[in-house]
Amino acid sequence: MQHVSPVRIPLVTSGKTYHDVTQDVCRQVEAKPNIRWMAALAVALFFLGIFFYSVYRTLWYGIGEWGLNKTVDWAWDITNFVWWVGIGHAGTLISAVLLLFRQKWRTSINRAAEAMTIFAVICAAMFPVLHMGRPWLAYWVLPLQNTWGSLWVNFNSPLLWDVFAISTYFSVSLVFWYTGLIPDFATIRDRAKGPIARRAYALLSFGWKGGAKHWSRYETVSLILAGVSTPLVLSVHTIVSMDFATSVVPGWHTTIFPPYFVAGAIFSGFAMVLTLMLITRVVFRLEDYITLEHIALMNKIMMITGSIVGVAYITEFFIAWYSQVEFEQYAFINRATGPYWWAYWSMMTCNVISPQLVWIRRIRYSIPATFILSIIVNIGMWFERFVIIVTSLHRDYLPSSWAMFSPSIIDIGIYVGTLGLFFTLFLLFAKFFPVINMAEVKSILKYGVDNGPTYGGNNTGAQQSSYRPTGAPASAPVNYNKHD
Amino acid sequence: MTKRYALGIFEDEDVLLHAIENIRAAGVKIYDVFSPYPIHGIDDALGIERSRLPIAAFFYGLCGLSFALWMQIYMMGFDWPMIVGGKPHIGLPAFIPVAFELTVLFTAHGMMITFFLISKLWPRWRVPVMDVRSTDDKFVMAIELKEGTDLAQLTQLLRSNGASEVNEKEMTKE
């Protein structure tokens, strides 16, 4: 029996009952798609079309369609890969790390954040696979018999570690997400009117009935999955950073990369969660579930991780000077003052300066400001990866081979195309799946409403055990404690 | 084979937990309790034993770790040794990332497959539930009605412990 403090303010405002939660979340699943959703889907599908066209050009004519050259042989593809994987990390962080830390407010955002993880990893996986040039031979990255293709894969290579990390991450996140969905699919199934919906959600619900023994096992399984996902999410971006850190390119060969990349990943991921949540809460009228308090808390995480990233940037510079290695020093001075200075300073402005605005309470609780900030951070994090990758490569040891990189239209097409892919998947998810974890939100409805559970504990304060709404106004800024 | 159940419908988890304790104390065997969300403390109230899934998960993890180490050492060190960058054939530090990932992979998937199988959860077209409201906002306590069970007395017991309604339901046992 856990201790529930009596002074807490409810995580869900407007005094919702269990049935209200079901109604509010199931509403958009059961309703006919509205015009705004269809318009958004049309735009997403248009960009998905651009993606397919760009992929067709890449596969038919080859990698020469991209803007890569002999010096800069890794550019937008790996930038986008790292960017997308990083975005995905916030979902696992919210659902796994915050579960372990018993942060109950995560319950109304974890579902959508995990969906974001899965879709972001799908988008990320497109880039290395397409960069293979012959994606139909992608199975060569697996440890298969020599007669199947290549020799054994090289287990000393960080790129191979990536294969294992990303595929494990994707499949474990998918299972975690789906397990959480099962009880909610059962709710939709039991409410479904039409025969198709009933059958479809019966299949998806795996025959879930919500018996006590099932819930008990379900909780155990969730906890273990959270326990293994937490080191997993840290390992994934660590391994992604090792793609660079284990090489001997100045600007990449740094031991700070793993923690620095993980912080950056959480930073950009929370920015993307905020972007999506701010839209979702308005479109699906979920303001009582994703409250201003949630937004403020996510803003704080963004500010902290943004500050860690800022410290990492400064540390890199310091170490370059301190190392007394001429090439290392040049790589960093070239970043800040060389031909790509604009990318470097965009990164610094977006990632280091802009999140510091969150210290101001009005900005932390302001929806428009948060929305703009979240977009700025995502742009900044894209530039971070671009700066690390392109500025380190474009001037190598021989000045005769120095070059600049400019993306081709196909590069741009694939990038905006994956945005289309991401939003298509997210919109389909938002329409057909419950965007909020109903079961978990129901379990925290009484959180702070009365003085905690009366059963089993030593809490004698609460006499009234039926649900009591507090009458707190919807979307009023609420604090967990007086000092904020 | 069909069986008959008395269903006590409860509105609140605290009332339910007290009711479970009283009803079990009265010597009535509870078949199962269906709830829209996991209730903390219900395991102790119903006398559900702690799940052994964590132990299974540990052994799946151990399998993953051993498999990953065997695979890398066998492939890189014995089956086709190659010198890469002048490093030793069996360079264990370089094998850590894959070993870790496969440990997690085996743990997560092994445990989930076990969970679905032992809980008899898999896709099916029809799901007969005791009461459709149990996945929405009601807590449903099911008590099997055997030959000679006094329904009126049971109803009285459920009602006096806070059940808002008591229904009867026939179910085909799986």
Interface residues (C-beta under 8 A of the other chain):
Chain A: M1 Q2 T17 Y18 H19 T22 P143 N146 L151 W152 V153 N154 F155 N156 S157 P158 L160 W161 F164 A165 T168 S171 V172 V175 F176 T179 I182 P183 A186 T187 R189 D190 R191 R199 A202 L203 L204 S205 F206 G207 W208 K209 G210 G211 A212 K213 H214 W215 S216 R217 Y218 E219 T220 V221 I224 L225 V228 S229 P231 L232 S235 I239 M242 M438 A439 E440 K442 S443 K446 P453 T454 Y455 G456 S465 S466 Y467
Chain B: E11 D12 E13 D14 V15 L17 H18 D32 V33 F34 S35 P36 Y37 P38 I39 H40 G41 I42 D43 D44 A45 L46 I48 S51 L53 P54 A57 G61 M71 Q72 M75 M76 D79 W80 M82 V84 G85 K87 G91 A94 F95 P97 V98 F100 E101 L102 V104 L105 T107 A108 H109 M111 M112 F115 F116 I118 S119 K120 L121 W122 P123 R124 W125 R126 V127 V129 M130 V132 R133 S134 T135 D136 D137
